[in-house]
Amino acid sequence: MALAERTGGAIVNADSAQIYRDLPVLSAAPSEAERARADHRLYGVRDAAEPCSAADWAALARAEIAGLHAAGRLPILVGGTGLYIRTLLDGIAPVPPIDAEVRREVREAPAEENRRRLEELDAEAAARLHPGDRARTERALEVVLSSGRTLKDWQDSRTGGIGGSVALWPLILLPPRDWLYARCDERFGAMVGNGAVSEVEALLARKLDPSLPAMRAIGVPELSRHLAGELSLEAAITAGQQATRNYAKRQYTWFAHQPPQAWPRLYEALDGGGMAAALELLGARA
């Protein structure tokens, strides 16, 4: 926010939950007051019934960035969905649509059978993926069965990335974990106090496919169990806080190791001196 105010730039959402308009509370979407302080783009622009893939978001973000550049303004990408950012910068593998019959066959097969077939058809992917990672195993198997080429083969020919055509000033925030986890717990409790239960109730009333990304957003499954009478509100809050911390842990690990090592990483708590350090790292260059 301070950087946007300082530069007249626009904050562009790079968070996979905040793109859905149905989850303003559980996704911690910017408030009306925050929107009044700075220009915000790609927040709440998608209906929960319409899944947004990384490629979908990257196309939207490219358009917003191009428009801001044309107007002489600074795009400030904010969000922790690493796959979104990587797809925007590096491009996307041009994997052709998966044959419907192949997808049905793979999705209906036992996990053990899919794992065995992947080991036969794409040993490199099988060695790379954890045996319990069913979703990625299915994806890799679908690609090789449907296209005759491995997923890595497709990924080596990524297209559409903008990383080589823009000046990039990245900053990865990796504050102390105890500070981070305490804020996760505090924020989830505040979300429930600000209407998260009613938000989930309204979402459930639409009877959407439970596999949709919005239906699997952190807090939705936990509060859904409370609304179904399976958990007390206190137990649902505890479960939601745990799910948030678990995700934060995975996110922390991804951002610590996956982006280029040349990208600066800030390890201070984001208050006091840490916030000043973040602004100095970003503002001085922008």
One Martini backbone bead per residue (centre of mass of N, CA, C, O) as a GRO file, in nm:
protein
  286
    1MET     BB    1   0.059   0.062  -0.022
    2ALA     BB    2   0.296   0.257   0.010
    3LEU     BB    3   0.411   0.213  -0.274
    4ALA     BB    4   0.160   0.301  -0.431
    5GLU     BB    5   0.150   0.589  -0.312
    6ARG     BB    6   0.440   0.675  -0.394
    7THR     BB    7   0.402   0.591  -0.727
    8GLY     BB    8   0.103   0.537  -0.849
    9GLY     BB    9   0.037   0.253  -0.839
   10ALA     BB   10  -0.072  -0.092  -0.889
   11ILE     BB   11  -0.243  -0.355  -0.747
   12VAL     BB   12  -0.177  -0.700  -0.828
   13ASN     BB   13  -0.319  -0.995  -0.817
   14ALA     BB   14  -0.146  -1.318  -0.680
   15ASP     BB   15  -0.415  -1.474  -0.571
   16SER     BB   16  -0.620  -1.761  -0.585
   17ALA     BB   17  -0.853  -1.652  -0.385
   18GLN     BB   18  -0.889  -1.332  -0.446
   19ILE     BB   19  -1.032  -1.373  -0.731
   20TYR     BB   20  -1.284  -1.434  -0.566
   21ARG     BB   21  -1.595  -1.290  -0.482
   22ASP     BB   22  -1.701  -1.507  -0.254
   23LEU     BB   23  -1.410  -1.448  -0.057
   24PRO     BB   24  -1.342  -1.178   0.112
   25VAL     BB   25  -1.283  -1.291   0.397
   26LEU     BB   26  -1.114  -1.566   0.361
   27SER     BB   27  -0.901  -1.397   0.160
   28ALA     BB   28  -0.840  -1.105   0.246
   29ALA     BB   29  -0.956  -0.878   0.105
   30PRO     BB   30  -0.971  -0.576   0.017
   31SER     BB   31  -1.087  -0.302   0.134
   32GLU     BB   32  -1.247  -0.013   0.081
   33ALA     BB   33  -1.025   0.161   0.209
   34GLU     BB   34  -0.792   0.042   0.043
   35ARG     BB   35  -0.911   0.105  -0.239
   36ALA     BB   36  -0.906   0.417  -0.187
   37ARG     BB   37  -0.586   0.439  -0.163
   38ALA     BB   38  -0.567   0.213  -0.400
   39ASP     BB   39  -0.511   0.048  -0.681
   40HIS     BB   40  -0.702  -0.247  -0.775
   41ARG     BB   41  -0.633  -0.571  -0.927
   42LEU     BB   42  -0.793  -0.882  -0.953
   43TYR     BB   43  -1.030  -0.853  -0.745
   44GLY     BB   44  -1.315  -1.022  -0.758
   45VAL     BB   45  -1.345  -1.142  -1.088
   46ARG     BB   46  -1.449  -1.431  -0.994
   47ASP     BB   47  -1.642  -1.697  -1.001
   48ALA     BB   48  -1.669  -1.991  -0.824
   49ALA     BB   49  -1.771  -2.157  -1.088
   50GLU     BB   50  -1.491  -2.034  -1.215
   51PRO     BB   51  -1.208  -2.151  -1.280
   52CYS     BB   52  -0.859  -2.051  -1.210
   53SER     BB   53  -0.587  -2.065  -1.376
   54ALA     BB   54  -0.268  -1.984  -1.433
   55ALA     BB   55  -0.322  -1.907  -1.730
   56ASP     BB   56  -0.558  -1.720  -1.680
   57TRP     BB   57  -0.414  -1.520  -1.495
   58ALA     BB   58  -0.179  -1.444  -1.682
   59ALA     BB   59  -0.356  -1.310  -1.894
   60LEU     BB   60  -0.472  -1.093  -1.708
   61ALA     BB   61  -0.200  -0.974  -1.611
   62ARG     BB   62  -0.083  -0.889  -1.881
   63ALA     BB   63  -0.302  -0.679  -1.940
   64GLU     BB   64  -0.260  -0.501  -1.692
   65ILE     BB   65   0.041  -0.440  -1.733
   66ALA     BB   66   0.022  -0.313  -2.011
   67GLY     BB   67  -0.170  -0.082  -1.930
   68LEU     BB   68   0.014   0.046  -1.716
   69HIS     BB   69   0.258   0.097  -1.894
   70ALA     BB   70   0.109   0.280  -2.100
   71ALA     BB   71   0.048   0.486  -1.844
   72GLY     BB   72   0.313   0.497  -1.657
   73ARG     BB   73   0.280   0.256  -1.453
   74LEU     BB   74   0.305   0.058  -1.158
   75PRO     BB   75   0.325  -0.276  -1.113
   76ILE     BB   76   0.205  -0.460  -0.812
   77LEU     BB   77   0.274  -0.768  -0.719
   78VAL     BB   78   0.045  -0.960  -0.501
   79GLY     BB   79   0.136  -1.276  -0.371
   80GLY     BB   80   0.150  -1.650  -0.293
   81THR     BB   81   0.124  -1.772  -0.593
   82GLY     BB   82   0.376  -1.922  -0.746
   83LEU     BB   83   0.251  -2.036  -1.009
   84TYR     BB   84   0.154  -1.771  -1.121
   85ILE     BB   85   0.428  -1.623  -1.139
   86ARG     BB   86   0.579  -1.832  -1.309
   87THR     BB   87   0.388  -1.824  -1.551
   88LEU     BB   88   0.424  -1.526  -1.621
   89LEU     BB   89   0.743  -1.531  -1.655
   90ASP     BB   90   0.791  -1.832  -1.807
   91GLY     BB   91   0.532  -1.962  -1.877
   92ILE     BB   92   0.365  -2.218  -2.073
   93ALA     BB   93   0.283  -2.525  -2.136
   94PRO     BB   94   0.165  -2.667  -2.454
   95VAL     BB   95  -0.063  -2.849  -2.354
   96PRO     BB   96  -0.285  -3.043  -2.463
   97PRO     BB   97  -0.574  -3.158  -2.446
   98ILE     BB   98  -0.730  -3.393  -2.267
   99ASP     BB   99  -0.852  -3.682  -2.307
  100ALA     BB  100  -1.147  -3.782  -2.175
  101GLU     BB  101  -1.090  -4.089  -2.148
  102VAL     BB  102  -0.822  -4.066  -2.007
  103ARG     BB  103  -0.919  -3.909  -1.762
  104ARG     BB  104  -1.122  -4.115  -1.661
  105GLU     BB  105  -0.928  -4.351  -1.627
  106VAL     BB  106  -0.736  -4.217  -1.423
  107ARG     BB  107  -0.946  -4.116  -1.203
  108GLU     BB  108  -1.059  -4.426  -1.156
  109ALA     BB  109  -0.797  -4.522  -1.069
  110PRO     BB  110  -0.582  -4.644  -0.873
  111ALA     BB  111  -0.304  -4.511  -0.733
  112GLU     BB  112  -0.115  -4.756  -0.773
  113GLU     BB  113  -0.158  -4.785  -1.079
  114ASN     BB  114  -0.065  -4.502  -1.162
  115ARG     BB  115   0.217  -4.527  -1.051
  116ARG     BB  116   0.309  -4.768  -1.224
  117ARG     BB  117   0.261  -4.634  -1.503
  118LEU     BB  118   0.450  -4.394  -1.460
  119GLU     BB  119   0.711  -4.560  -1.424
  120GLU     BB  120   0.693  -4.666  -1.724
  121LEU     BB  121   0.640  -4.376  -1.890
  122ASP     BB  122   0.765  -4.168  -1.638
  123ALA     BB  123   1.027  -4.196  -1.442
  124GLU     BB  124   1.103  -3.906  -1.370
  125ALA     BB  125   0.834  -3.825  -1.239
  126ALA     BB  126   0.821  -4.056  -1.031
  127ALA     BB  127   1.085  -3.966  -0.884
  128ARG     BB  128   0.984  -3.668  -0.815
  129LEU     BB  129   0.727  -3.781  -0.693
  130HIS     BB  130   0.529  -3.835  -0.447
  131PRO     BB  131   0.342  -4.111  -0.377
  132GLY     BB  132   0.102  -3.916  -0.240
  133ASP     BB  133   0.078  -3.745  -0.516
  134ARG     BB  134  -0.196  -3.774  -0.692
  135ALA     BB  135  -0.246  -3.526  -0.875
  136ARG     BB  136   0.038  -3.522  -1.020
  137THR     BB  137   0.029  -3.809  -1.120
  138GLU     BB  138  -0.220  -3.779  -1.298
  139ARG     BB  139  -0.115  -3.555  -1.477
  140ALA     BB  140   0.136  -3.698  -1.593
  141LEU     BB  141  -0.023  -3.939  -1.711
  142GLU     BB  142  -0.220  -3.792  -1.894
  143VAL     BB  143  -0.011  -3.660  -2.080
  144VAL     BB  144   0.136  -3.916  -2.189
  145LEU     BB  145  -0.121  -4.063  -2.293
  146SER     BB  146  -0.242  -3.823  -2.476
  147SER     BB  147   0.050  -3.713  -2.626
  148GLY     BB  148   0.336  -3.887  -2.593
  149ARG     BB  149   0.444  -3.680  -2.377
  150THR     BB  150   0.601  -3.540  -2.139
  151LEU     BB  151   0.575  -3.289  -1.919
  152LYS     BB  152   0.870  -3.192  -1.935
  153ASP     BB  153   0.879  -3.162  -2.236
  154TRP     BB  154   0.670  -2.934  -2.241
  155GLN     BB  155   0.811  -2.742  -2.025
  156ASP     BB  156   1.069  -2.687  -2.214
  157SER     BB  157   0.836  -2.518  -2.408
  158ARG     BB  158   0.774  -2.246  -2.308
  159THR     BB  159   0.518  -1.985  -2.326
  160GLY     BB  160   0.448  -1.628  -2.261
  161GLY     BB  161   0.662  -1.497  -2.109
  162ILE     BB  162   0.780  -1.177  -1.935
  163GLY     BB  163   1.066  -1.185  -1.795
  164GLY     BB  164   1.243  -1.071  -2.060
  165SER     BB  165   1.051  -0.775  -2.084
  166VAL     BB  166   1.108  -0.690  -1.781
  167ALA     BB  167   1.141  -0.502  -1.497
  168LEU     BB  168   1.250  -0.659  -1.194
  169TRP     BB  169   1.137  -0.624  -0.832
  170PRO     BB  170   1.194  -0.844  -0.605
  171LEU     BB  171   1.021  -0.983  -0.298
  172ILE     BB  172   1.076  -1.198  -0.025
  173LEU     BB  173   0.873  -1.308   0.244
  174LEU     BB  174   1.048  -1.439   0.559
  175PRO     BB  175   0.938  -1.454   0.838
  176PRO     BB  176   0.909  -1.550   1.134
  177ARG     BB  177   0.727  -1.822   1.219
  178ASP     BB  178   0.599  -1.736   1.488
  179TRP     BB  179   0.486  -1.473   1.376
  180LEU     BB  180   0.323  -1.594   1.143
  181TYR     BB  181   0.143  -1.801   1.301
  182ALA     BB  182   0.009  -1.594   1.487
  183ARG     BB  183  -0.130  -1.442   1.250
  184CYS     BB  184  -0.292  -1.674   1.143
  185ASP     BB  185  -0.466  -1.718   1.395
  186GLU     BB  186  -0.576  -1.431   1.423
  187ARG     BB  187  -0.709  -1.408   1.140
  188PHE     BB  188  -0.910  -1.641   1.151
  189GLY     BB  189  -1.069  -1.535   1.392
  190ALA     BB  190  -1.146  -1.266   1.251
  191MET     BB  191  -1.307  -1.387   1.018
  192VAL     BB  192  -1.531  -1.508   1.187
  193GLY     BB  193  -1.609  -1.228   1.314
  194ASN     BB  194  -1.661  -1.110   0.992
  195GLY     BB  195  -1.841  -1.358   0.833
  196ALA     BB  196  -1.742  -1.647   0.731
  197VAL     BB  197  -1.985  -1.832   0.779
  198SER     BB  198  -2.185  -1.689   0.590
  199GLU     BB  199  -2.010  -1.719   0.338
  200VAL     BB  200  -2.018  -2.032   0.331
  201GLU     BB  201  -2.323  -2.066   0.331
  202ALA     BB  202  -2.365  -1.926   0.055
  203LEU     BB  203  -2.187  -2.120  -0.106
  204LEU     BB  204  -2.340  -2.387  -0.040
  205ALA     BB  205  -2.620  -2.294  -0.163
  206ARG     BB  206  -2.509  -2.340  -0.468
  207LYS     BB  207  -2.407  -2.631  -0.523
  208LEU     BB  208  -2.118  -2.686  -0.587
  209ASP     BB  209  -1.842  -2.816  -0.687
  210PRO     BB  210  -1.615  -2.943  -0.454
  211SER     BB  211  -1.354  -2.921  -0.663
  212LEU     BB  212  -1.340  -2.637  -0.653
  213PRO     BB  213  -1.127  -2.401  -0.550
  214ALA     BB  214  -1.323  -2.237  -0.365
  215MET     BB  215  -1.414  -2.501  -0.200
  216ARG     BB  216  -1.087  -2.541  -0.104
  217ALA     BB  217  -1.049  -2.316   0.061
  218ILE     BB  218  -0.938  -2.192   0.330
  219GLY     BB  219  -1.219  -2.268   0.559
  220VAL     BB  220  -1.444  -2.410   0.404
  221PRO     BB  221  -1.431  -2.704   0.512
  222GLU     BB  222  -1.438  -2.634   0.815
  223LEU     BB  223  -1.709  -2.462   0.815
  224SER     BB  224  -1.882  -2.682   0.684
  225ARG     BB  225  -1.869  -2.877   0.926
  226HIS     BB  226  -2.014  -2.688   1.116
  227LEU     BB  227  -2.279  -2.656   0.946
  228ALA     BB  228  -2.319  -2.986   0.962
  229GLY     BB  229  -2.248  -3.065   1.279
  230GLU     BB  230  -1.936  -3.180   1.317
  231LEU     BB  231  -1.851  -2.895   1.441
  232SER     BB  232  -1.752  -2.676   1.631
  233LEU     BB  233  -1.653  -2.361   1.617
  234GLU     BB  234  -1.390  -2.400   1.771
  235ALA     BB  235  -1.291  -2.645   1.602
  236ALA     BB  236  -1.296  -2.500   1.329
  237ILE     BB  237  -1.091  -2.285   1.398
  238THR     BB  238  -0.860  -2.476   1.465
  239ALA     BB  239  -0.855  -2.610   1.183
  240GLY     BB  240  -0.808  -2.348   1.020
  241GLN     BB  241  -0.543  -2.269   1.155
  242GLN     BB  242  -0.388  -2.525   1.075
  243ALA     BB  243  -0.424  -2.499   0.768
  244THR     BB  244  -0.279  -2.229   0.749
  245ARG     BB  245  -0.004  -2.319   0.863
  246ASN     BB  246   0.050  -2.543   0.659
  247TYR     BB  247   0.053  -2.357   0.413
  248ALA     BB  248   0.272  -2.161   0.510
  249LYS     BB  249   0.493  -2.373   0.517
  250ARG     BB  250   0.491  -2.445   0.214
  251GLN     BB  251   0.528  -2.156   0.113
  252TYR     BB  252   0.794  -2.097   0.249
  253THR     BB  253   0.956  -2.322   0.110
  254TRP     BB  254   0.910  -2.236  -0.182
  255PHE     BB  255   1.026  -1.936  -0.155
  256ALA     BB  256   1.310  -2.024  -0.049
  257HIS     BB  257   1.383  -2.219  -0.328
  258GLN     BB  258   1.252  -2.161  -0.619
  259PRO     BB  259   1.345  -1.904  -0.665
  260PRO     BB  260   1.580  -1.711  -0.736
  261GLN     BB  261   1.863  -1.639  -0.548
  262ALA     BB  262   1.872  -1.328  -0.637
  263TRP     BB  263   1.636  -1.290  -0.478
  264PRO     BB  264   1.527  -1.113  -0.234
  265ARG     BB  265   1.525  -1.172   0.128
  266LEU     BB  266   1.299  -1.128   0.403
  267TYR     BB  267   1.337  -1.206   0.769
  268GLU     BB  268   1.158  -1.003   0.888
  269ALA     BB  269   0.934  -0.858   1.055
  270LEU     BB  270   0.625  -0.683   0.945
  271ASP     BB  271   0.742  -0.462   1.151
  272GLY     BB  272   0.881  -0.185   1.172
  273GLY     BB  273   1.186  -0.250   1.051
  274GLY     BB  274   1.080  -0.449   0.834
  275MET     BB  275   0.908  -0.251   0.673
  276ALA     BB  276   1.133  -0.052   0.609
  277ALA     BB  277   1.308  -0.258   0.455
  278ALA     BB  278   1.106  -0.323   0.234
  279LEU     BB  279   1.078  -0.033   0.122
  280GLU     BB  280   1.375   0.004   0.055
  281LEU     BB  281   1.405  -0.231  -0.149
  282LEU     BB  282   1.173  -0.122  -0.336
  283GLY     BB  283   1.165   0.196  -0.352
  284ALA     BB  284   1.457   0.258  -0.450
  285ARG     BB  285   1.404   0.113  -0.734
  286ALA     BB  286   1.107   0.218  -0.817
   0.00000   0.00000   0.00000
